[in-house]
Amino acid sequence: MWRAAVLLLFASAAHADIVGDVRAAVSQGNLALADSEVQRYRAQRGVTPEMMEALSWIGRGALELKQPEKAEAHAREAEMLVRQQLMGRQLDSDPHLAIALGAAIEVEAQVLAARGEPNEAVSLLRKELATWGTTSIATRLQKNINLLSLEGKPAPALQLREYFGSKPAPLVSLRGKPVLLFFWAHWCSDCKGEAPIIAQLRREYAAKGLTVIAPTQRYGYVAGGQDAPAAEEMKYIDEVRHRFYADLLDVPAPVSEENFKRYGASTTPTLVFIDRRGVVRLYHPGAMRQEELRAAINSIL
């Protein structure tokens, strides 16, 4: 009996990080291994929020590998299991639940778009946003709506009351100039890597009137994930700006959660290029290489 208990303990430890195990397998394109990891974990521990998130990662992996049927099947299973859990708890009671549901809805919408049904995908996302608009997945849902529909549309206005750097001008007053929005976060390493690229391109296109605005927001914590009141976090954000964004200190940096929600900036950095007529021409969650972003700006200008 003691030996059986020890074996169970080791088995549990081996599969404690099911999300990490599945992500590793997915990153290698090994969906069969990812599936087997989930089934083994499920047999030992049952259905848990971690297992649901792992399922959603397989859905994302299948989508990347151009296996839409498999992606949709895993996404729907993850969504069904999360909704069963939500009969007795709130979505944000466990971050794994929120990630699993957000990813599942995202995959389902992307499958629809890949099948040539972008309008149906946007309708699905808007319906889910109406349901989950006050939860942590709202920004993620808006990001996916924007990915499918924002390019070619007028840029949403920014909230500008609180800011670092120079005083931001309303987007409507910048008509006639190309504008690059650089959404960043104080904890984001990719944002720090993108900053020199933004600064360089800002210098290159200054003669063409390129205006950079760098929206950010508070997250409720500072270094090391330590909880912090708003004033303390603002001080910390400014310290991060001076340390990692020295070439962008004069760039207007409005501080507003609402801006992130409107632009669906659940991924940082998020880059948005707006043409001289105030129309979004590029919406890109994630970092871009200098040549890639330069080529995009050139094609639009």
VMD Tcl script that draws the C-alpha trace (Angstrom):
set ca {
  {0.00 0.00 0.00}
  {2.84 2.35 0.87}
  {4.54 1.54 -2.44}
  {1.32 2.28 -4.33}
  {1.02 5.63 -2.55}
  {4.59 6.54 -3.47}
  {4.03 5.58 -7.10}
  {0.87 7.70 -7.19}
  {2.77 10.63 -5.70}
  {5.47 10.40 -8.35}
  {2.89 10.05 -11.11}
  {1.05 13.12 -9.84}
  {4.26 15.14 -9.66}
  {5.19 14.07 -13.17}
  {1.93 15.48 -14.50}
  {1.55 18.44 -12.16}
  {2.43 20.88 -14.95}
  {0.13 19.49 -17.62}
  {-0.11 22.89 -19.31}
  {3.68 23.13 -19.61}
  {3.96 19.55 -20.87}
  {1.29 20.07 -23.50}
  {2.69 23.42 -24.62}
  {6.11 21.80 -25.05}
  {4.63 19.01 -27.17}
  {2.57 21.47 -29.22}
  {5.62 23.67 -29.85}
  {7.29 20.60 -31.39}
  {4.25 19.92 -33.56}
  {3.63 16.66 -31.71}
  {-0.13 16.73 -31.18}
  {-0.27 12.98 -30.57}
  {2.04 13.38 -27.57}
  {0.02 16.36 -26.35}
  {-3.17 14.30 -26.59}
  {-1.64 11.38 -24.69}
  {-0.39 13.71 -21.94}
  {-3.89 15.10 -21.46}
  {-5.51 11.65 -21.42}
  {-2.99 10.33 -18.91}
  {-3.45 13.36 -16.67}
  {-7.24 13.11 -16.95}
  {-7.18 9.43 -15.95}
  {-5.14 10.27 -12.84}
  {-6.62 13.60 -11.76}
  {-9.90 13.96 -13.54}
  {-11.14 17.15 -15.17}
  {-9.35 20.19 -13.75}
  {-8.98 23.80 -14.93}
  {-5.37 23.01 -15.85}
  {-6.51 20.12 -18.03}
  {-9.04 22.38 -19.78}
  {-6.33 24.93 -20.54}
  {-4.11 22.14 -21.87}
  {-6.94 21.05 -24.20}
  {-7.23 24.59 -25.49}
  {-3.48 24.59 -26.27}
  {-3.92 21.49 -28.41}
  {-6.66 23.35 -30.27}
  {-4.31 26.24 -30.92}
  {-1.57 23.88 -32.01}
  {-3.86 22.07 -34.43}
  {-4.89 25.40 -35.94}
  {-1.23 26.34 -36.47}
  {-0.68 22.99 -38.18}
  {-3.65 23.62 -40.49}
  {-5.81 20.91 -38.93}
  {-9.05 22.88 -38.46}
  {-11.28 19.90 -37.64}
  {-8.99 18.78 -34.83}
  {-8.63 22.37 -33.63}
  {-12.38 22.85 -33.53}
  {-12.97 19.54 -31.73}
  {-10.50 20.35 -28.94}
  {-11.76 23.92 -28.64}
  {-15.37 22.80 -28.32}
  {-14.49 20.16 -25.76}
  {-12.55 22.71 -23.69}
  {-15.42 25.20 -23.94}
  {-18.00 22.59 -22.92}
  {-15.97 21.54 -19.88}
  {-15.42 25.15 -18.79}
  {-19.11 25.96 -19.09}
  {-19.91 22.95 -16.92}
  {-17.51 24.27 -14.28}
  {-19.12 27.71 -14.45}
  {-22.42 26.38 -13.18}
  {-20.99 26.71 -9.68}
  {-18.24 29.33 -9.93}
  {-17.13 32.54 -11.62}
  {-14.95 32.50 -14.73}
  {-12.17 34.51 -13.10}
  {-12.12 32.34 -9.98}
  {-9.29 30.40 -11.65}
  {-6.97 31.82 -14.34}
  {-6.82 28.42 -16.10}
  {-10.59 28.54 -16.65}
  {-10.40 32.00 -18.20}
  {-7.49 31.09 -20.45}
  {-9.18 27.87 -21.55}
  {-12.47 29.56 -22.44}
  {-10.85 32.56 -24.12}
  {-8.59 30.32 -26.20}
  {-11.45 27.97 -27.11}
  {-13.64 30.80 -28.39}
  {-10.65 32.28 -30.24}
  {-9.90 28.98 -31.99}
  {-13.55 28.46 -32.97}
  {-13.66 31.94 -34.50}
  {-10.38 31.43 -36.35}
  {-11.62 28.13 -37.76}
  {-14.69 29.92 -39.11}
  {-12.49 32.60 -40.65}
  {-10.20 29.97 -42.21}
  {-13.26 28.39 -43.81}
  {-14.09 31.68 -45.49}
  {-16.73 32.74 -42.98}
  {-15.23 35.89 -41.37}
  {-18.62 37.53 -40.78}
  {-19.80 34.47 -38.86}
  {-16.55 34.52 -36.88}
  {-17.04 38.17 -35.91}
  {-20.68 37.48 -34.97}
  {-19.58 34.64 -32.70}
  {-16.95 36.83 -31.03}
  {-19.36 39.73 -30.53}
  {-21.94 37.41 -29.01}
  {-19.36 36.02 -26.58}
  {-18.09 39.53 -25.80}
  {-21.62 40.53 -24.82}
  {-21.64 37.58 -22.40}
  {-18.10 37.93 -20.99}
  {-17.55 41.67 -21.37}
  {-16.90 42.21 -17.65}
  {-14.39 39.37 -17.32}
  {-10.68 39.01 -18.01}
  {-11.25 37.50 -21.48}
  {-13.03 40.59 -22.84}
  {-9.83 42.16 -24.19}
  {-8.85 38.90 -25.85}
  {-12.22 38.64 -27.57}
  {-11.95 42.23 -28.76}
  {-8.47 41.51 -30.12}
  {-9.88 38.74 -32.28}
  {-12.73 40.94 -33.48}
  {-10.16 43.57 -34.45}
  {-7.98 41.02 -36.23}
  {-10.92 40.15 -38.45}
  {-12.54 43.53 -38.89}
  {-10.55 46.58 -37.73}
  {-8.25 47.04 -40.74}
  {-9.92 49.40 -43.18}
  {-12.07 50.95 -40.45}
  {-11.65 54.30 -38.62}
  {-9.34 54.04 -35.61}
  {-11.19 54.02 -32.27}
  {-10.60 57.11 -30.15}
  {-8.13 56.93 -27.28}
  {-8.77 57.93 -23.69}
  {-6.13 60.56 -22.92}
  {-6.79 61.98 -19.43}
  {-3.79 60.35 -17.74}
  {-0.44 60.10 -19.50}
  {3.34 60.14 -19.43}
  {5.54 62.05 -21.86}
  {4.16 64.90 -23.94}
  {0.45 65.67 -23.91}
  {-1.33 63.30 -26.33}
  {-3.49 64.76 -29.07}
  {-6.84 63.16 -30.00}
  {-6.50 60.90 -33.03}
  {-9.05 62.96 -34.93}
  {-6.75 66.01 -34.66}
  {-3.87 64.00 -36.20}
  {-5.62 63.50 -39.56}
  {-3.11 64.20 -42.28}
  {-0.34 62.40 -40.41}
  {0.42 58.69 -40.24}
  {0.16 57.38 -36.66}
  {1.74 54.33 -35.07}
  {0.21 53.06 -31.82}
  {2.58 51.00 -29.67}
  {0.68 49.27 -26.85}
  {3.12 48.16 -24.14}
  {3.22 46.95 -20.54}
  {5.75 47.57 -17.78}
  {6.31 43.82 -17.31}
  {6.64 43.00 -21.02}
  {10.09 41.93 -22.23}
  {9.00 41.85 -25.89}
  {7.89 45.49 -25.55}
  {11.36 46.46 -24.33}
  {12.84 44.68 -27.33}
  {10.45 46.48 -29.69}
  {11.19 49.96 -28.29}
  {14.49 50.52 -30.18}
  {12.75 49.47 -33.41}
  {9.95 51.97 -32.84}
  {12.47 54.69 -32.00}
  {14.51 54.02 -35.16}
  {11.50 54.03 -37.46}
  {10.21 57.16 -35.79}
  {13.47 58.90 -36.75}
  {13.39 57.50 -40.28}
  {9.84 58.65 -40.98}
  {9.88 61.94 -39.07}
  {10.02 63.86 -42.35}
  {6.80 62.15 -43.43}
  {5.08 63.22 -40.24}
  {4.95 59.84 -38.49}
  {3.50 60.28 -35.01}
  {4.02 57.61 -32.36}
  {1.67 57.17 -29.40}
  {2.50 54.54 -26.78}
  {-0.57 53.57 -24.74}
  {-0.06 51.58 -21.54}
  {-2.10 50.71 -18.47}
  {-1.88 49.79 -14.81}
  {-1.98 46.12 -13.83}
  {-2.15 46.46 -10.05}
  {1.39 45.33 -9.32}
  {5.04 46.30 -9.65}
  {8.34 44.39 -9.81}
  {8.15 40.76 -8.74}
  {4.36 40.76 -9.01}
  {4.02 42.70 -5.76}
  {0.58 44.28 -5.37}
  {0.70 48.06 -5.52}
  {-1.77 50.97 -5.31}
  {-2.24 53.14 -8.38}
  {0.18 55.92 -7.36}
  {2.96 53.47 -6.57}
  {2.46 51.60 -9.84}
  {2.50 54.86 -11.81}
  {5.84 55.71 -10.23}
  {7.13 52.26 -11.15}
  {5.90 52.58 -14.75}
  {7.77 55.85 -15.05}
  {10.93 54.18 -13.73}
  {10.55 51.44 -16.36}
  {10.09 54.09 -19.05}
  {13.29 55.85 -18.10}
  {15.25 52.61 -17.88}
  {14.06 50.79 -21.01}
  {12.35 53.41 -23.20}
  {14.82 56.29 -23.04}
  {14.49 57.07 -26.78}
  {10.70 57.34 -26.45}
  {10.38 59.46 -23.31}
  {8.84 62.38 -25.20}
  {6.31 60.13 -26.92}
  {2.76 60.55 -25.53}
  {1.95 57.52 -23.38}
  {-1.71 57.58 -22.29}
  {-2.46 55.32 -19.32}
  {-5.86 53.67 -19.61}
  {-7.31 50.18 -19.36}
  {-10.13 51.34 -21.62}
  {-7.70 51.89 -24.52}
  {-6.51 48.30 -24.21}
  {-10.10 47.07 -24.23}
  {-11.06 49.12 -27.30}
  {-8.06 47.91 -29.25}
  {-8.12 44.38 -27.85}
  {-4.51 44.68 -26.74}
  {-4.45 41.45 -24.74}
  {-1.08 40.76 -26.36}
  {1.80 43.14 -25.74}
  {3.18 44.69 -27.72}
  {0.28 45.37 -30.05}
  {1.10 47.59 -33.04}
  {-1.53 49.58 -34.93}
  {-0.72 51.72 -37.97}
  {-3.24 54.44 -38.88}
  {-3.06 56.23 -42.22}
  {-3.44 59.95 -42.86}
  {-7.22 59.60 -43.17}
  {-7.49 58.06 -39.69}
  {-8.10 54.55 -41.02}
  {-6.44 51.47 -39.50}
  {-4.15 49.83 -42.07}
  {-2.24 47.45 -39.84}
  {-3.37 45.65 -36.68}
  {-0.67 43.36 -35.30}
  {-0.75 41.70 -31.85}
  {2.84 40.80 -30.96}
  {6.32 42.07 -31.80}
  {7.46 42.84 -35.35}
  {10.98 42.80 -36.73}
  {12.32 46.14 -37.95}
  {12.35 45.12 -41.63}
  {8.83 43.70 -41.33}
  {7.39 46.85 -39.73}
  {9.31 49.13 -42.12}
  {7.93 47.21 -45.10}
  {4.40 47.52 -43.73}
  {4.78 51.28 -43.22}
  {6.25 51.71 -46.71}
  {3.45 49.78 -48.35}
  {0.86 51.96 -46.61}
  {2.61 55.30 -47.09}
}
mol new
graphics top color blue
foreach p $ca { graphics top sphere $p radius 0.5 }
foreach p [lrange $ca 0 end-1] q [lrange $ca 1 end] { graphics top cylinder $p $q radius 0.2 }
display resetview
